[in-house]
């Protein structure tokens, strides 16, 4: 029989409250791990990713021999580290003769493996090798732009999956309002072929254009690399359905007779009951109607006078 341990201190209670499910989750944390063997290139890639997500990432420098993604039993330690650090994203680097400079990016749901994407790193260029004005360097924690160039991100299943994972990895916390002045970086992903993507990190430089809208230039600040898709695993249908559930508190009630349009905005329908216009009392009487009534009244008065005179004559003759 399993024992349920309850927290004995306020600090432990606060930590459990932080990890408890919330209606609106905060930004996803990323766990960065090393495999049994890693190359110098792969060590630099993991370090650069950690610097890009320094405000919301955990990096382990020890080598892990018992972590083997895509293999049965090789993901137990990975799920344990995810639970321990409360991370829902992970980046795992390994190097072998069969798969050199291998990078596995994955997501977890309820600290269980949700999906995996394995890519090979080629033509890596670090931040230190890029020469640019340090004044335009992106700030830590700033919101980025994303540019996905190529039809492969819409047609090829592997690239569509890679696009979703990269968005989850680098977008940070989801916000409803955004200050455009704080946007200082962009991630450019170009699909060269059905399994190769050029990944580039650039800074935004705003220059005068003679108009209200400034001229935008992209300055490569690194890192940049070529990602070759090797293997990927989509989430299980049951787990996917469970992960996409929306709490009842967040489901908006449907408004009757209200629709939304991209241009006109919110549109409503108003139903007006039938109005008995003919029997309604009017605040004034038109002049033409008054004249007709006067004429009818005068005509009626003459008839009455004639009838009265005729009656008097009949009485006199009798």
ABEGO torsion letter per residue (X at the ends): XBBBBBBABAAAAAAAAAABBBABBBBBBBBBBBBABBBAAAAAAAAAAAAAAAABBBBBABBBAABBBGBBGAAAAAAAAAAAAGBABBBBBBBBAABBGBBBBBBBBGGBBABBBBBBBBGBBBAAABBBBAAABBBBGBBBBBBBBEAAAAABAAAAAAAAAAAAAAAEBBBABBBAAABABBBBBBBABAABBBBBBBBBBBBBAGBABBBBBBBBAOBBBBBBBABBBBBBAAAAAAAABBBAAABBBBBBGBBBBAAAEBBBBBBBBBBBAAABBBABBBAAAAAAAAAAAAAAAAAAAAAAAAAAAAAAAX
